Amino acid sequence: MIKRLIVILFSLYPIGILAQDMTDSLRHEVLLETSMGNIRVALYNETPLHRDNFLRLVRSGYYDGILFHRVIANFMIQAGDSTTRHAKPGDSVGEYSPDYTIPAEIVYPRYFHKRGALAAAREGDEENPTRASSSAQFYIVVGKTFGETDLNHYQQLLDEQTHGTTKFTKDIRNHYRKSGGTPHLDGQYTVFGEVVEGYDIVKKIDFVRTDDYDRPIDDVRIIKATVVK
């Protein structure tokens, strides 16, 4: 479970953030210049609400100067709380996101939680049965590889959590066995992009020292986020 991945959210997706044509062949890319190196992500056209929201936030400077406030080795790195821009050592972080949510756009099995997947954090199922996403908080998957026994176990969990609607395909099982990821999140969180350059930087961030609340001891900051394509 990733209970601490979720943030407290209210309201609905705001009017005025309009999705672009899903048939648009251009795949937008965003460069995250971090204090540990650059990460470039591509955004999926099949998740237009998440794509357009992320582009709007990047262009507004929302992510500039904020921290990767939650990092768990062999799992994921998370950012999106703009209050972390001025957080001091020891401050509680990770609770803020703008006051709206984005309807879930879970395009499974085409997009799953492979290594390097870019996905949206959200509030838990009890408070959020439609699995709507946080307006700003995102995570990048690191994960690990899994054997067949592990995947069978996670398939049983997914059957319970998604009422049998999320099934590992043969290709997805092979990917989790050979390349890795976080299979237990499939079908429950919106994956809206992927890392296309700088996955080595993602891994470096994923293994920094952290405190008891998974915040890096030495701040890891997004210096600037820029739409580059």
C-alpha positions in Angstrom: 0.0 0.0 0.0 1.1 3.5 -0.6 -1.0 5.4 1.9 1.6 8.2 2.4 1.7 8.7 -1.4 -1.8 10.3 -1.2 -2.7 13.8 -0.4 -5.8 15.5 1.0 -7.8 16.9 -1.9 -11.1 18.7 -2.4 -13.4 20.0 -5.1 -13.5 19.1 -8.8 -11.3 19.6 -11.8 -11.5 23.3 -12.6 -13.4 24.5 -15.7 -11.0 26.0 -18.2 -8.4 23.3 -18.4 -9.4 21.9 -21.8 -7.9 18.7 -23.2 -6.1 18.8 -26.5 -7.1 16.5 -29.3 -6.2 13.0 -28.3 -5.2 12.3 -31.9 -2.5 14.9 -31.7 0.6 13.0 -32.9 3.0 15.3 -31.0 4.1 13.8 -27.6 4.9 16.7 -25.3 8.1 16.5 -23.2 9.1 18.2 -20.0 12.6 18.7 -18.7 13.1 18.5 -14.9 16.4 20.1 -14.0 17.1 18.8 -10.6 19.9 19.3 -8.1 21.2 15.8 -9.0 20.9 16.0 -12.7 18.3 16.3 -15.5 15.2 14.1 -16.1 13.2 14.3 -19.3 9.7 12.9 -19.4 7.2 12.4 -22.2 3.5 12.9 -21.6 0.9 10.5 -23.1 -1.8 11.9 -25.4 -4.1 9.2 -24.2 -4.3 10.9 -20.8 -5.2 14.4 -22.0 -6.5 15.8 -18.8 -3.4 14.9 -16.9 -1.1 15.9 -19.8 -2.7 19.4 -20.1 -2.8 20.0 -16.4 0.9 19.0 -16.0 1.9 21.3 -18.9 0.0 24.2 -17.4 1.6 23.8 -14.0 5.1 23.5 -15.6 4.5 26.7 -17.7 3.3 28.6 -14.7 6.5 27.8 -12.8 4.7 25.7 -10.1 7.4 23.0 -9.9 10.4 25.4 -9.9 12.3 25.1 -6.7 10.3 22.4 -5.0 11.6 19.3 -3.4 11.3 15.6 -4.1 9.7 15.3 -0.7 9.2 11.6 -0.5 11.7 9.0 -1.7 11.6 5.2 -1.1 14.4 3.0 -2.4 13.3 0.4 -4.9 9.8 2.0 -5.1 9.5 5.6 -6.3 10.4 9.3 -6.0 7.6 11.9 -5.4 7.2 15.6 -5.8 4.5 18.2 -6.2 4.0 20.0 -2.9 4.8 23.7 -3.7 5.2 24.6 0.0 8.4 22.5 0.0 10.1 25.4 -1.9 10.7 27.0 1.5 10.7 23.9 3.7 13.4 23.8 6.5 15.1 20.6 7.7 12.7 18.7 9.8 9.5 20.4 8.5 6.6 18.1 7.7 6.2 18.1 3.9 4.0 16.5 1.2 0.5 17.5 2.3 -0.2 20.3 -0.1 -1.6 20.3 -3.6 -3.9 22.9 -5.4 -7.5 22.6 -4.4 -8.9 20.4 -7.3 -8.6 16.9 -8.6 -8.3 15.4 -12.0 -10.6 12.5 -13.1 -8.8 9.2 -13.4 -7.5 8.3 -16.8 -6.3 4.8 -16.3 -5.2 3.4 -19.7 -4.4 -0.1 -18.7 -2.9 -2.4 -19.9 -1.3 -0.1 -22.5 0.3 2.0 -19.7 1.4 0.3 -16.5 3.8 0.9 -13.6 7.0 0.0 -15.4 10.3 1.5 -14.3 10.4 5.1 -15.3 6.6 5.5 -15.4 5.3 9.0 -14.5 2.0 8.7 -12.5 -0.3 10.9 -10.4 -0.6 10.6 -6.6 -4.1 10.6 -5.2 -6.2 10.2 -2.0 -7.1 6.7 -0.9 -10.0 4.6 -2.2 -12.2 5.2 1.0 -12.2 8.9 0.5 -11.8 8.8 -3.3 -13.6 5.8 -4.8 -13.4 7.2 -8.3 -9.5 7.3 -8.0 -9.3 10.9 -9.0 -5.7 12.2 -9.1 -4.0 14.9 -7.2 -3.8 18.2 -9.1 0.0 18.5 -8.8 1.6 15.6 -6.9 3.3 13.0 -9.1 5.7 10.1 -8.7 8.3 8.4 -10.9 8.5 4.6 -10.6 11.7 2.8 -9.8 10.5 -0.5 -8.4 12.3 -3.8 -8.8 12.0 -7.1 -10.6 9.6 -9.8 -9.6 9.4 -13.6 -9.9 6.3 -15.5 -11.0 5.3 -16.3 -7.5 5.3 -12.6 -6.5 3.4 -11.7 -9.6 0.8 -14.4 -8.9 0.4 -12.9 -5.4 0.0 -9.4 -6.7 -2.5 -10.5 -9.3 -4.6 -11.9 -6.4 -4.4 -8.5 -4.6 -5.3 -6.7 -7.8 -8.3 -9.0 -8.3 -9.5 -7.9 -4.9 -8.7 -4.2 -5.2 -10.0 -3.7 -8.8 -12.8 -6.3 -8.7 -11.0 -8.5 -11.3 -10.7 -5.7 -13.9 -6.9 -5.5 -13.9 -5.1 -8.5 -15.2 -1.4 -8.8 -16.0 -0.9 -9.6 -19.7 1.9 -12.0 -20.8 3.9 -9.0 -22.0 3.4 -7.1 -18.7 4.4 -10.1 -16.6 7.6 -10.5 -18.7 8.4 -6.8 -18.3 8.0 -7.0 -14.5 10.2 -10.2 -14.4 13.0 -8.8 -16.6 12.9 -5.0 -16.2 10.9 -4.3 -13.0 8.4 -1.8 -11.8 5.6 -1.6 -9.2 2.9 -4.1 -10.3 0.7 -3.7 -7.2 -0.3 -0.1 -8.3 -1.6 -1.1 -11.7 -5.2 -0.2 -12.5 -5.5 2.1 -9.5 -3.4 5.2 -10.3 -3.2 7.2 -13.6 0.1 6.6 -15.5 0.4 9.7 -17.7 3.9 9.6 -19.0 7.4 8.1 -18.8 11.0 9.0 -18.4 12.8 9.2 -21.8 16.1 10.5 -20.6 17.8 10.6 -17.2 16.5 7.4 -15.6 20.0 7.1 -14.1 19.3 10.4 -12.2 15.9 8.9 -11.0 17.8 5.9 -9.6 20.4 8.2 -7.9 17.6 10.2 -6.2 15.9 6.9 -5.2 18.8 5.8 -3.1 19.6 9.0 -1.2 19.5 8.9 2.6 16.1 9.7 4.0 14.6 10.4 7.4 11.8 8.4 9.2 9.2 10.1 7.0 11.0 9.3 3.7 12.1 12.8 3.2 15.7 13.0 1.8 18.2 14.1 4.5 19.9 16.4 2.0 17.3 18.2 -0.1 16.8 17.0 -3.7 15.2 19.9 -5.6 13.6 20.5 -8.9 15.5 23.6 -9.9 13.4 24.3 -13.0 10.8 22.5 -15.0 10.5 23.4 -18.7 8.3 22.3 -21.6 10.8 21.4 -24.3 8.6 19.8 -26.9 
